[in-house]
Amino acid sequence: MVSEALSCGVPVLCGDVCDNTLIVGENTGNPIFNPFDVTDMKEKIEHFCTLDESQLQAIGKANRERALYLFSSDKHVNEYLQLM
């Protein structure tokens, strides 16, 4: 669901599990919490709730741009060809 949120251009609030941090990226404005730390989770949710509309739109726009880069078929074809 993280990749779908990026593709839709919306902010993401997620736990640092699986590849979420790699997909969302660090320092992107998207709160990523430690899923084993209730305090961290609470703080990240509270911070997320304080973001104003312009901050949320900026994060969403950056997420959409990141999705276009990460999930581009051209990017994957080129990386595959370089691998060969």
PDB file as gemmi writes it, atoms N, CA and C in Angstrom:
CRYST1    1.000    1.000    1.000  90.00  90.00  90.00 P 1                      
ATOM      1  N   MET A   1       0.798  -1.182   0.000  1.00  0.00           N  
ATOM      2  CA  MET A   1       0.000   0.000   0.000  1.00  0.00           C  
ATOM      3  C   MET A   1       0.847   1.256   0.000  1.00  0.00           C  
ATOM      4  N   VAL A   2       2.088   1.158   0.446  1.00  0.00           N  
ATOM      5  CA  VAL A   2       2.963   2.319   0.445  1.00  0.00           C  
ATOM      6  C   VAL A   2       3.225   2.773  -0.988  1.00  0.00           C  
ATOM      7  N   SER A   3       3.503   1.835  -1.868  1.00  0.00           N  
ATOM      8  CA  SER A   3       3.778   2.212  -3.255  1.00  0.00           C  
ATOM      9  C   SER A   3       2.552   2.826  -3.916  1.00  0.00           C  
ATOM     10  N   GLU A   4       1.359   2.335  -3.586  1.00  0.00           N  
ATOM     11  CA  GLU A   4       0.134   2.906  -4.129  1.00  0.00           C  
ATOM     12  C   GLU A   4      -0.068   4.329  -3.628  1.00  0.00           C  
ATOM     13  N   ALA A   5       0.229   4.564  -2.351  1.00  0.00           N  
ATOM     14  CA  ALA A   5       0.096   5.918  -1.798  1.00  0.00           C  
ATOM     15  C   ALA A   5       1.057   6.875  -2.499  1.00  0.00           C  
ATOM     16  N   LEU A   6       2.291   6.428  -2.715  1.00  0.00           N  
ATOM     17  CA  LEU A   6       3.240   7.272  -3.432  1.00  0.00           C  
ATOM     18  C   LEU A   6       2.723   7.582  -4.824  1.00  0.00           C  
ATOM     19  N   SER A   7       2.243   6.566  -5.504  1.00  0.00           N  
ATOM     20  CA  SER A   7       1.751   6.742  -6.874  1.00  0.00           C  
ATOM     21  C   SER A   7       0.566   7.705  -6.935  1.00  0.00           C  
ATOM     22  N   CYS A   8      -0.246   7.707  -5.894  1.00  0.00           N  
ATOM     23  CA  CYS A   8      -1.406   8.604  -5.838  1.00  0.00           C  
ATOM     24  C   CYS A   8      -1.016  10.019  -5.403  1.00  0.00           C  
ATOM     25  N   GLY A   9       0.225  10.189  -4.976  1.00  0.00           N  
ATOM     26  CA  GLY A   9       0.686  11.509  -4.575  1.00  0.00           C  
ATOM     27  C   GLY A   9       0.118  11.981  -3.258  1.00  0.00           C  
ATOM     28  N   VAL A  10       0.016  11.071  -2.305  1.00  0.00           N  
ATOM     29  CA  VAL A  10      -0.454  11.452  -0.975  1.00  0.00           C  
ATOM     30  C   VAL A  10       0.651  11.195   0.049  1.00  0.00           C  
ATOM     31  N   PRO A  11       0.629  11.893   1.167  1.00  0.00           N  
ATOM     32  CA  PRO A  11       1.615  11.641   2.221  1.00  0.00           C  
ATOM     33  C   PRO A  11       1.454  10.229   2.783  1.00  0.00           C  
ATOM     34  N   VAL A  12       2.557   9.696   3.293  1.00  0.00           N  
ATOM     35  CA  VAL A  12       2.571   8.332   3.820  1.00  0.00           C  
ATOM     36  C   VAL A  12       3.009   8.361   5.277  1.00  0.00           C  
ATOM     37  N   LEU A  13       2.268   7.670   6.104  1.00  0.00           N  
ATOM     38  CA  LEU A  13       2.629   7.453   7.505  1.00  0.00           C  
ATOM     39  C   LEU A  13       2.725   5.947   7.655  1.00  0.00           C  
ATOM     40  N   CYS A  14       3.935   5.438   7.892  1.00  0.00           N  
ATOM     41  CA  CYS A  14       4.093   3.987   7.916  1.00  0.00           C  
ATOM     42  C   CYS A  14       5.162   3.566   8.909  1.00  0.00           C  
ATOM     43  N   GLY A  15       5.142   2.269   9.213  1.00  0.00           N  
ATOM     44  CA  GLY A  15       6.144   1.687  10.085  1.00  0.00           C  
ATOM     45  C   GLY A  15       7.388   1.318   9.298  1.00  0.00           C  
ATOM     46  N   ASP A  16       8.499   1.296   9.984  1.00  0.00           N  
ATOM     47  CA  ASP A  16       9.782   0.922   9.382  1.00  0.00           C  
ATOM     48  C   ASP A  16       9.864  -0.601   9.327  1.00  0.00           C  
ATOM     49  N   VAL A  17       9.107  -1.186   8.426  1.00  0.00           N  
ATOM     50  CA  VAL A  17       9.087  -2.631   8.223  1.00  0.00           C  
ATOM     51  C   VAL A  17       9.296  -2.916   6.748  1.00  0.00           C  
ATOM     52  N   CYS A  18       9.726  -4.132   6.478  1.00  0.00           N  
ATOM     53  CA  CYS A  18       9.984  -4.573   5.097  1.00  0.00           C  
ATOM     54  C   CYS A  18      10.826  -3.521   4.376  1.00  0.00           C  
ATOM     55  N   ASP A  19      10.398  -3.103   3.199  1.00  0.00           N  
ATOM     56  CA  ASP A  19      11.136  -2.115   2.415  1.00  0.00           C  
ATOM     57  C   ASP A  19      10.508  -0.737   2.471  1.00  0.00           C  
ATOM     58  N   ASN A  20       9.652  -0.484   3.437  1.00  0.00           N  
ATOM     59  CA  ASN A  20       8.963   0.804   3.499  1.00  0.00           C  
ATOM     60  C   ASN A  20       9.916   1.984   3.461  1.00  0.00           C  
ATOM     61  N   THR A  21      10.983   1.936   4.248  1.00  0.00           N  
ATOM     62  CA  THR A  21      11.911   3.062   4.285  1.00  0.00           C  
ATOM     63  C   THR A  21      12.614   3.227   2.947  1.00  0.00           C  
ATOM     64  N   LEU A  22      12.936   2.128   2.272  1.00  0.00           N  
ATOM     65  CA  LEU A  22      13.568   2.227   0.955  1.00  0.00           C  
ATOM     66  C   LEU A  22      12.607   2.809  -0.071  1.00  0.00           C  
ATOM     67  N   ILE A  23      11.355   2.418  -0.009  1.00  0.00           N  
ATOM     68  CA  ILE A  23      10.374   2.893  -0.974  1.00  0.00           C  
ATOM     69  C   ILE A  23      10.026   4.356  -0.705  1.00  0.00           C  
ATOM     70  N   VAL A  24       9.710   4.668   0.539  1.00  0.00           N  
ATOM     71  CA  VAL A  24       9.302   6.031   0.890  1.00  0.00           C  
ATOM     72  C   VAL A  24      10.492   6.975   0.837  1.00  0.00           C  
ATOM     73  N   GLY A  25      11.650   6.488   1.254  1.00  0.00           N  
ATOM     74  CA  GLY A  25      12.850   7.315   1.286  1.00  0.00           C  
ATOM     75  C   GLY A  25      12.981   8.013   2.631  1.00  0.00           C  
ATOM     76  N   GLU A  26      14.185   8.257   3.014  1.00  0.00           N  
ATOM     77  CA  GLU A  26      14.442   8.950   4.272  1.00  0.00           C  
ATOM     78  C   GLU A  26      14.422  10.455   4.020  1.00  0.00           C  
ATOM     79  N   ASN A  27      14.074  11.213   5.021  1.00  0.00           N  
ATOM     80  CA  ASN A  27      14.057  12.675   4.941  1.00  0.00           C  
ATOM     81  C   ASN A  27      13.155  13.197   3.829  1.00  0.00           C  
ATOM     82  N   THR A  28      12.012  12.547   3.646  1.00  0.00           N  
ATOM     83  CA  THR A  28      11.060  12.969   2.620  1.00  0.00           C  
ATOM     84  C   THR A  28       9.872  13.704   3.212  1.00  0.00           C  
ATOM     85  N   GLY A  29       9.826  13.808   4.533  1.00  0.00           N  
ATOM     86  CA  GLY A  29       8.700  14.437   5.197  1.00  0.00           C  
ATOM     87  C   GLY A  29       7.630  13.445   5.590  1.00  0.00           C  
ATOM     88  N   ASN A  30       7.722  12.225   5.086  1.00  0.00           N  
ATOM     89  CA  ASN A  30       6.771  11.177   5.443  1.00  0.00           C  
ATOM     90  C   ASN A  30       7.205  10.571   6.773  1.00  0.00           C  
ATOM     91  N   PRO A  31       6.365  10.630   7.794  1.00  0.00           N  
ATOM     92  CA  PRO A  31       6.749  10.049   9.082  1.00  0.00           C  
ATOM     93  C   PRO A  31       6.844   8.522   9.010  1.00  0.00           C  
ATOM     94  N   ILE A  32       7.985   8.004   9.406  1.00  0.00           N  
ATOM     95  CA  ILE A  32       8.200   6.559   9.453  1.00  0.00           C  
ATOM     96  C   ILE A  32       8.501   6.215  10.908  1.00  0.00           C  
ATOM     97  N   PHE A  33       7.666   5.366  11.484  1.00  0.00           N  
ATOM     98  CA  PHE A  33       7.809   5.075  12.902  1.00  0.00           C  
ATOM     99  C   PHE A  33       8.358   3.676  13.136  1.00  0.00           C  
ATOM    100  N   ASN A  34       8.961   3.513  14.306  1.00  0.00           N  
ATOM    101  CA  ASN A  34       9.430   2.209  14.765  1.00  0.00           C  
ATOM    102  C   ASN A  34       8.192   1.430  15.219  1.00  0.00           C  
ATOM    103  N   PRO A  35       7.858   0.328  14.556  1.00  0.00           N  
ATOM    104  CA  PRO A  35       6.629  -0.394  14.895  1.00  0.00           C  
ATOM    105  C   PRO A  35       6.676  -1.093  16.259  1.00  0.00           C  
ATOM    106  N   PHE A  36       7.839  -1.121  16.871  1.00  0.00           N  
ATOM    107  CA  PHE A  36       7.989  -1.771  18.169  1.00  0.00           C  
ATOM    108  C   PHE A  36       8.080  -0.764  19.321  1.00  0.00           C  
ATOM    109  N   ASP A  37       7.904   0.513  18.985  1.00  0.00           N  
ATOM    110  CA  ASP A  37       8.029   1.578  19.976  1.00  0.00           C  
ATOM    111  C   ASP A  37       6.746   2.412  19.959  1.00  0.00           C  
ATOM    112  N   VAL A  38       5.881   2.156  20.923  1.00  0.00           N  
ATOM    113  CA  VAL A  38       4.588   2.844  20.981  1.00  0.00           C  
ATOM    114  C   VAL A  38       4.761   4.353  21.097  1.00  0.00           C  
ATOM    115  N   THR A  39       5.756   4.789  21.842  1.00  0.00           N  
ATOM    116  CA  THR A  39       5.997   6.219  22.011  1.00  0.00           C  
ATOM    117  C   THR A  39       6.379   6.860  20.685  1.00  0.00           C  
ATOM    118  N   ASP A  40       7.264   6.215  19.936  1.00  0.00           N  
ATOM    119  CA  ASP A  40       7.657   6.745  18.629  1.00  0.00           C  
ATOM    120  C   ASP A  40       6.463   6.789  17.686  1.00  0.00           C  
ATOM    121  N   MET A  41       5.674   5.740  17.710  1.00  0.00           N  
ATOM    122  CA  MET A  41       4.484   5.688  16.855  1.00  0.00           C  
ATOM    123  C   MET A  41       3.544   6.856  17.197  1.00  0.00           C  
ATOM    124  N   LYS A  42       3.309   7.069  18.477  1.00  0.00           N  
ATOM    125  CA  LYS A  42       2.440   8.149  18.938  1.00  0.00           C  
ATOM    126  C   LYS A  42       2.987   9.502  18.498  1.00  0.00           C  
ATOM    127  N   GLU A  43       4.281   9.718  18.682  1.00  0.00           N  
ATOM    128  CA  GLU A  43       4.891  10.995  18.313  1.00  0.00           C  
ATOM    129  C   GLU A  43       4.795  11.253  16.815  1.00  0.00           C  
ATOM    130  N   LYS A  44       5.024  10.221  16.008  1.00  0.00           N  
ATOM    131  CA  LYS A  44       4.956  10.396  14.550  1.00  0.00           C  
ATOM    132  C   LYS A  44       3.531  10.681  14.096  1.00  0.00           C  
ATOM    133  N   ILE A  45       2.553  10.023  14.708  1.00  0.00           N  
ATOM    134  CA  ILE A  45       1.159  10.280  14.353  1.00  0.00           C  
ATOM    135  C   ILE A  45       0.770  11.705  14.758  1.00  0.00           C  
ATOM    136  N   GLU A  46       1.177  12.113  15.956  1.00  0.00           N  
ATOM    137  CA  GLU A  46       0.879  13.471  16.407  1.00  0.00           C  
ATOM    138  C   GLU A  46       1.529  14.509  15.497  1.00  0.00           C  
ATOM    139  N   HIS A  47       2.784  14.272  15.120  1.00  0.00           N  
ATOM    140  CA  HIS A  47       3.472  15.201  14.206  1.00  0.00           C  
ATOM    141  C   HIS A  47       2.742  15.273  12.863  1.00  0.00           C  
ATOM    142  N   PHE A  48       2.355  14.120  12.353  1.00  0.00           N  
ATOM    143  CA  PHE A  48       1.648  14.056  11.078  1.00  0.00           C  
ATOM    144  C   PHE A  48       0.362  14.886  11.137  1.00  0.00           C  
ATOM    145  N   CYS A  49      -0.314  14.831  12.257  1.00  0.00           N  
ATOM    146  CA  CYS A  49      -1.580  15.564  12.422  1.00  0.00           C  
ATOM    147  C   CYS A  49      -1.381  17.070  12.516  1.00  0.00           C  
ATOM    148  N   THR A  50      -0.165  17.526  12.796  1.00  0.00           N  
ATOM    149  CA  THR A  50       0.098  18.967  12.893  1.00  0.00           C  
ATOM    150  C   THR A  50       0.489  19.583  11.556  1.00  0.00           C  
ATOM    151  N   LEU A  51       0.736  18.772  10.534  1.00  0.00           N  
ATOM    152  CA  LEU A  51       1.139  19.307   9.235  1.00  0.00           C  
ATOM    153  C   LEU A  51      -0.017  20.072   8.609  1.00  0.00           C  
ATOM    154  N   ASP A  52       0.304  21.231   8.027  1.00  0.00           N  
ATOM    155  CA  ASP A  52      -0.760  22.009   7.392  1.00  0.00           C  
ATOM    156  C   ASP A  52      -0.949  21.548   5.939  1.00  0.00           C  
ATOM    157  N   GLU A  53      -1.957  22.086   5.313  1.00  0.00           N  
ATOM    158  CA  GLU A  53      -2.331  21.652   3.960  1.00  0.00           C  
ATOM    159  C   GLU A  53      -1.188  21.815   2.951  1.00  0.00           C  
ATOM    160  N   SER A  54      -0.459  22.914   3.030  1.00  0.00           N  
ATOM    161  CA  SER A  54       0.627  23.133   2.071  1.00  0.00           C  
ATOM    162  C   SER A  54       1.763  22.130   2.284  1.00  0.00           C  
ATOM    163  N   GLN A  55       2.046  21.783   3.538  1.00  0.00           N  
ATOM    164  CA  GLN A  55       3.075  20.777   3.816  1.00  0.00           C  
ATOM    165  C   GLN A  55       2.642  19.413   3.291  1.00  0.00           C  
ATOM    166  N   LEU A  56       1.389  19.067   3.508  1.00  0.00           N  
ATOM    167  CA  LEU A  56       0.873  17.780   3.023  1.00  0.00           C  
ATOM    168  C   LEU A  56       0.892  17.721   1.502  1.00  0.00           C  
ATOM    169  N   GLN A  57       0.542  18.824   0.851  1.00  0.00           N  
ATOM    170  CA  GLN A  57       0.570  18.859  -0.612  1.00  0.00           C  
ATOM    171  C   GLN A  57       1.996  18.732  -1.139  1.00  0.00           C  
ATOM    172  N   ALA A  58       2.943  19.388  -0.482  1.00  0.00           N  
ATOM    173  CA  ALA A  58       4.343  19.309  -0.913  1.00  0.00           C  
ATOM    174  C   ALA A  58       4.873  17.881  -0.765  1.00  0.00           C  
ATOM    175  N   ILE A  59       4.549  17.225   0.331  1.00  0.00           N  
ATOM    176  CA  ILE A  59       4.969  15.839   0.543  1.00  0.00           C  
ATOM    177  C   ILE A  59       4.323  14.947  -0.509  1.00  0.00           C  
ATOM    178  N   GLY A  60       3.037  15.144  -0.752  1.00  0.00           N  
ATOM    179  CA  GLY A  60       2.334  14.356  -1.758  1.00  0.00           C  
ATOM    180  C   GLY A  60       2.917  14.528  -3.145  1.00  0.00           C  
ATOM    181  N   LYS A  61       3.242  15.761  -3.509  1.00  0.00           N  
ATOM    182  CA  LYS A  61       3.845  16.022  -4.823  1.00  0.00           C  
ATOM    183  C   LYS A  61       5.201  15.332  -4.940  1.00  0.00           C  
ATOM    184  N   ALA A  62       6.013  15.436  -3.895  1.00  0.00           N  
ATOM    185  CA  ALA A  62       7.323  14.777  -3.901  1.00  0.00           C  
ATOM    186  C   ALA A  62       7.156  13.255  -3.975  1.00  0.00           C  
ATOM    187  N   ASN A  63       6.139  12.729  -3.298  1.00  0.00           N  
ATOM    188  CA  ASN A  63       5.893  11.288  -3.346  1.00  0.00           C  
ATOM    189  C   ASN A  63       5.536  10.847  -4.760  1.00  0.00           C  
ATOM    190  N   ARG A  64       4.710  11.624  -5.431  1.00  0.00           N  
ATOM    191  CA  ARG A  64       4.328  11.279  -6.811  1.00  0.00           C  
ATOM    192  C   ARG A  64       5.558  11.274  -7.708  1.00  0.00           C  
ATOM    193  N   GLU A  65       6.404  12.270  -7.577  1.00  0.00           N  
ATOM    194  CA  GLU A  65       7.631  12.331  -8.377  1.00  0.00           C  
ATOM    195  C   GLU A  65       8.538  11.138  -8.068  1.00  0.00           C  
ATOM    196  N   ARG A  66       8.627  10.772  -6.813  1.00  0.00           N  
ATOM    197  CA  ARG A  66       9.436   9.609  -6.416  1.00  0.00           C  
ATOM    198  C   ARG A  66       8.868   8.335  -7.032  1.00  0.00           C  
ATOM    199  N   ALA A  67       7.551   8.201  -7.015  1.00  0.00           N  
ATOM    200  CA  ALA A  67       6.903   7.016  -7.598  1.00  0.00           C  
ATOM    201  C   ALA A  67       7.172   6.936  -9.096  1.00  0.00           C  
ATOM    202  N   LEU A  68       7.066   8.065  -9.783  1.00  0.00           N  
ATOM    203  CA  LEU A  68       7.327   8.059 -11.224  1.00  0.00           C  
ATOM    204  C   LEU A  68       8.756   7.606 -11.516  1.00  0.00           C  
ATOM    205  N   TYR A  69       9.689   8.012 -10.665  1.00  0.00           N  
ATOM    206  CA  TYR A  69      11.077   7.584 -10.844  1.00  0.00           C  
ATOM    207  C   TYR A  69      11.250   6.107 -10.475  1.00  0.00           C  
ATOM    208  N   LEU A  70      10.793   5.718  -9.286  1.00  0.00           N  
ATOM    209  CA  LEU A  70      11.025   4.359  -8.804  1.00  0.00           C  
ATOM    210  C   LEU A  70      10.336   3.291  -9.645  1.00  0.00           C  
ATOM    211  N   PHE A  71       9.132   3.578 -10.125  1.00  0.00           N  
ATOM    212  CA  PHE A  71       8.332   2.563 -10.790  1.00  0.00           C  
ATOM    213  C   PHE A  71       8.297   2.722 -12.303  1.00  0.00           C  
ATOM    214  N   SER A  72       9.192   3.536 -12.842  1.00  0.00           N  
ATOM    215  CA  SER A  72       9.256   3.759 -14.283  1.00  0.00           C  
ATOM    216  C   SER A  72       9.724   2.497 -15.001  1.00  0.00           C  
ATOM    217  N   SER A  73       8.994   2.122 -16.036  1.00  0.00           N  
ATOM    218  CA  SER A  73       9.401   0.933 -16.805  1.00  0.00           C  
ATOM    219  C   SER A  73      10.738   1.170 -17.494  1.00  0.00           C  
ATOM    220  N   ASP A  74      10.982   2.396 -17.959  1.00  0.00           N  
ATOM    221  CA  ASP A  74      12.268   2.702 -18.596  1.00  0.00           C  
ATOM    222  C   ASP A  74      13.429   2.486 -17.634  1.00  0.00           C  
ATOM    223  N   LYS A  75      13.252   2.917 -16.399  1.00  0.00           N  
ATOM    224  CA  LYS A  75      14.295   2.743 -15.384  1.00  0.00           C  
ATOM    225  C   LYS A  75      14.596   1.263 -15.188  1.00  0.00           C  
ATOM    226  N   HIS A  76      13.553   0.454 -15.079  1.00  0.00           N  
ATOM    227  CA  HIS A  76      13.753  -0.969 -14.835  1.00  0.00           C  
ATOM    228  C   HIS A  76      14.363  -1.674 -16.043  1.00  0.00           C  
ATOM    229  N   VAL A  77      13.966  -1.297 -17.229  1.00  0.00           N  
ATOM    230  CA  VAL A  77      14.543  -1.885 -18.445  1.00  0.00           C  
ATOM    231  C   VAL A  77      16.017  -1.533 -18.531  1.00  0.00           C  
ATOM    232  N   ASN A  78      16.348  -0.271 -18.302  1.00  0.00           N  
ATOM    233  CA  ASN A  78      17.760   0.155 -18.359  1.00  0.00           C  
ATOM    234  C   ASN A  78      18.601  -0.545 -17.309  1.00  0.00           C  
ATOM    235  N   GLU A  79      18.074  -0.687 -16.103  1.00  0.00           N  
ATOM    236  CA  GLU A  79      18.832  -1.385 -15.061  1.00  0.00           C  
ATOM    237  C   GLU A  79      19.013  -2.863 -15.408  1.00  0.00           C  
ATOM    238  N   TYR A  80      17.991  -3.455 -15.994  1.00  0.00           N  
ATOM    239  CA  TYR A  80      18.088  -4.848 -16.398  1.00  0.00           C  
ATOM    240  C   TYR A  80      19.131  -5.014 -17.503  1.00  0.00           C  
ATOM    241  N   LEU A  81      19.128  -4.117 -18.467  1.00  0.00           N  
ATOM    242  CA  LEU A  81      20.101  -4.184 -19.563  1.00  0.00           C  
ATOM    243  C   LEU A  81      21.523  -3.983 -19.050  1.00  0.00           C  
ATOM    244  N   GLN A  82      21.700  -3.104 -18.087  1.00  0.00           N  
ATOM    245  CA  GLN A  82      23.022  -2.907 -17.503  1.00  0.00           C  
ATOM    246  C   GLN A  82      23.481  -4.152 -16.759  1.00  0.00           C  
ATOM    247  N   LEU A  83      22.545  -4.830 -16.149  1.00  0.00           N  
ATOM    248  CA  LEU A  83      22.868  -6.060 -15.438  1.00  0.00           C  
ATOM    249  C   LEU A  83      23.370  -7.135 -16.401  1.00  0.00           C  
ATOM    250  N   MET A  84      22.750  -7.184 -17.559  1.00  0.00           N  
ATOM    251  CA  MET A  84      23.147  -8.190 -18.561  1.00  0.00           C  
ATOM    252  C   MET A  84      24.482  -7.834 -19.136  1.00  0.00           C  
TER     253      MET A  84                                                      
END                                                                             
